[in-house]
Amino acid sequence: MTGNDTSSSTLYPHSTDFTGRPPPPDEGYSWAQIKEAIDSNSLHGLRRTDKGQYEYEQWQAKIDRATYNNVGEYIAFAILQWPDLEDPAESKEADHSMTLEERHRAIEPRLTIRLNHYPFPVQESIQYFVLWSTRDMSVQEERVRLNDYLKQQLEGGQGSSSGGLAPGLLAPAPGKRKQWMFFVNPVELRSVATVDHIHVFVRDVEAMDI
């Protein structure tokens, strides 16, 4: 079935409203299309196929809600294997005069990058990851740490056969280097709202192009 199959919503029922959002290209979104969506602040135009959305919602439905309050909690504890982290600003002894930056410094830093298992489709030349964080990545200090982490994970091994350090990252082809870009979904587009995360896209380019 292609992304333009009009019967897909019947074959793969899902609760997400894709009205006014054309289906993805049959070959997946290109690097240029993703970059244009980022640059023009039109991320709402990027969407899963009906089949992909159906499979994602079926996966969500299997989460034990007696154990996990929401999808984000399941991802943090069952998939990412993070410890039971508590925000010190929410404790009884908290200093409520803490600034936002001070509050986030007090939370244990944790970053985990993984391939996106329920992505919107991208072209074969692109790898699509999600970077999960225990801290709010809108804070400037976190953005600096984020960039350093991505550089290490995606470029750390370049010049060797191992590629970067991110699990699942393909080694760059001979004469190539990794190029990457990312975006943060606006709140209304987030399917996991309780864990900070960004969408990361990686591809090979000529070594001299970076």
C-alpha positions as CSV (number, residue, x, y, z in Angstrom):
1,M,0.0,0.0,0.0
2,T,1.3,3.5,-0.8
3,G,1.0,6.6,1.2
4,N,-1.6,7.9,-1.3
5,D,-3.9,4.9,-0.9
6,T,-7.3,6.5,-0.1
7,S,-8.5,3.3,1.6
8,S,-5.8,3.4,4.2
9,S,-8.0,5.1,6.9
10,T,-10.4,2.2,6.5
11,L,-7.8,-0.5,6.7
12,Y,-5.8,1.2,9.5
13,P,-8.3,3.1,11.8
14,H,-6.6,5.5,14.1
15,S,-7.7,8.4,16.4
16,T,-5.3,11.1,15.2
17,D,-6.9,13.6,13.0
18,F,-4.9,14.0,9.8
19,T,-7.5,16.3,8.1
20,G,-5.7,18.8,5.8
21,R,-2.4,17.0,6.2
22,P,-1.5,15.2,2.9
23,P,-0.1,11.7,3.2
24,P,3.7,11.3,3.1
25,P,5.4,10.8,-0.2
26,D,5.6,7.1,-1.2
27,E,9.4,7.2,-0.9
28,G,9.3,9.1,2.5
29,Y,10.1,12.7,3.3
30,S,13.3,14.0,1.8
31,W,16.0,15.9,3.7
32,A,15.0,19.1,1.9
33,Q,11.3,18.6,2.9
34,I,12.1,18.0,6.5
35,K,14.4,21.1,6.6
36,E,11.8,23.2,4.9
37,A,9.3,22.2,7.5
38,I,11.7,23.1,10.3
39,D,12.7,26.4,8.7
40,S,9.1,27.5,7.9
41,N,7.7,26.3,11.2
42,S,5.3,24.0,9.4
43,L,6.1,20.7,11.3
44,H,2.4,19.9,11.4
45,G,2.8,18.9,7.7
46,L,5.0,16.0,8.7
47,R,3.0,12.9,9.6
48,R,3.0,9.2,9.9
49,T,1.2,7.1,7.3
50,D,-2.2,5.8,8.4
51,K,-0.7,2.4,8.8
52,G,2.2,3.8,10.9
53,Q,-0.2,5.8,13.1
54,Y,-2.4,2.7,13.6
55,E,0.6,0.6,14.6
56,Y,1.7,3.3,17.1
57,E,-1.7,3.5,18.7
58,Q,-1.9,-0.3,18.9
59,W,1.5,-0.3,20.7
60,Q,0.2,2.4,23.1
61,A,-2.9,0.4,23.9
62,K,-0.7,-2.5,25.1
63,I,0.9,-0.4,27.9
64,D,-0.1,-1.6,31.4
65,R,-1.9,1.5,32.7
66,A,-2.1,0.0,36.2
67,T,1.7,0.3,36.3
68,Y,2.4,3.3,34.2
69,N,0.3,6.5,34.3
70,N,1.1,7.5,30.8
71,V,3.1,6.7,27.7
72,G,6.0,9.0,28.8
73,E,6.3,7.1,32.1
74,Y,6.5,3.8,30.3
75,I,9.1,5.1,27.9
76,A,11.2,6.6,30.7
77,F,11.2,3.5,33.0
78,A,10.6,0.5,30.8
79,I,12.3,1.4,27.6
80,L,15.0,4.0,28.5
81,Q,15.6,2.3,31.9
82,W,16.0,5.6,33.7
83,P,15.9,5.5,37.5
84,D,13.0,6.8,39.4
85,L,14.0,10.5,39.1
86,E,12.3,13.1,41.2
87,D,12.3,16.8,40.6
88,P,13.9,18.3,43.7
89,A,11.9,21.5,43.2
90,E,8.7,19.5,43.9
91,S,9.9,18.1,47.3
92,K,8.6,19.4,50.6
93,E,12.0,20.8,51.4
94,A,12.3,22.6,48.0
95,D,13.6,26.1,47.8
96,H,10.7,27.7,45.8
97,S,12.8,30.7,45.0
98,M,14.9,28.5,42.6
99,T,15.1,29.9,39.1
100,L,14.2,27.7,36.1
101,E,17.9,27.3,35.3
102,E,18.7,26.3,39.0
103,R,15.8,23.9,39.0
104,H,17.0,22.1,35.9
105,R,20.6,21.9,37.2
106,A,19.3,20.1,40.2
107,I,17.6,17.4,38.2
108,E,19.9,14.4,37.4
109,P,21.0,14.9,33.8
110,R,20.2,12.0,31.5
111,L,20.3,11.8,27.7
112,T,19.4,8.7,25.7
113,I,19.4,8.5,21.9
114,R,17.5,5.8,20.1
115,L,16.2,5.0,16.6
116,N,12.6,6.1,16.3
117,H,10.6,2.9,16.0
118,Y,7.3,4.7,15.1
119,P,8.5,7.5,12.8
120,F,6.9,9.4,10.0
121,P,8.5,7.9,6.8
122,V,11.8,9.3,5.6
123,Q,13.9,8.4,2.5
124,E,16.3,5.5,2.8
125,S,19.3,7.8,2.9
126,I,18.1,9.3,6.2
127,Q,18.3,7.8,9.7
128,Y,15.7,9.0,12.2
129,F,16.5,9.1,15.9
130,V,14.8,10.5,19.0
131,L,16.9,12.0,21.8
132,W,15.3,11.8,25.2
133,S,16.2,14.1,28.1
134,T,15.4,14.4,31.8
135,R,15.8,18.1,31.5
136,D,13.9,20.8,29.6
137,M,15.9,21.4,26.4
138,S,14.5,24.9,26.0
139,V,17.0,26.1,28.6
140,Q,20.0,27.6,26.9
141,E,22.5,25.6,29.1
142,E,20.7,22.4,28.0
143,R,20.9,23.3,24.3
144,V,24.7,23.6,24.6
145,R,24.9,20.3,26.4
146,L,22.6,18.8,23.8
147,N,24.7,20.0,20.9
148,D,27.9,18.6,22.5
149,Y,26.1,15.2,23.1
150,L,24.9,15.0,19.5
151,K,28.3,15.8,18.1
152,Q,29.8,13.0,20.2
153,Q,27.1,10.5,19.4
154,L,26.8,11.2,15.7
155,E,30.4,12.3,14.8
156,G,32.4,10.7,17.6
157,G,33.9,7.9,15.5
158,Q,34.2,9.6,12.2
159,G,37.4,8.8,10.5
160,S,37.2,5.2,11.7
161,S,35.0,2.3,10.6
162,S,32.9,2.5,13.7
163,G,31.0,5.7,12.8
164,G,29.5,7.5,15.8
165,L,28.4,6.1,19.1
166,A,24.6,6.3,18.8
167,P,23.1,2.7,18.8
168,G,22.0,1.8,15.3
169,L,24.0,4.6,13.6
170,L,25.3,3.4,10.3
171,A,29.0,4.1,9.7
172,P,29.7,6.8,7.1
173,A,30.4,5.5,3.6
174,P,34.0,6.0,2.3
175,G,34.7,9.7,1.7
176,K,31.6,10.7,3.6
177,R,30.8,12.4,6.9
178,K,27.6,12.6,9.0
179,Q,25.3,15.6,8.8
180,W,22.5,16.0,11.2
181,M,19.6,18.3,12.1
182,F,16.9,18.2,14.7
183,F,13.6,19.8,15.8
184,V,11.4,20.0,18.9
185,N,7.8,19.4,18.2
186,P,5.4,22.1,19.5
187,V,3.3,20.9,22.4
188,E,0.2,20.3,20.3
189,L,2.0,17.9,18.1
190,R,3.7,15.8,20.7
191,S,2.5,12.2,21.1
192,V,4.7,11.9,24.2
193,A,4.2,15.1,26.2
194,T,5.7,14.1,29.6
195,V,9.3,13.4,28.6
196,D,11.5,16.0,26.9
197,H,12.7,14.8,23.5
198,I,13.8,16.0,20.1
199,H,13.7,14.5,16.6
200,V,17.1,14.0,15.0
201,F,17.8,13.2,11.4
202,V,21.2,12.0,10.1
203,R,22.6,11.4,6.6
204,D,25.9,11.0,4.8
205,V,27.4,13.9,2.9
206,E,30.7,14.4,1.1
207,A,33.4,15.0,3.7
208,M,34.3,18.4,2.2
209,D,30.7,19.6,2.5
210,I,30.8,20.0,6.2
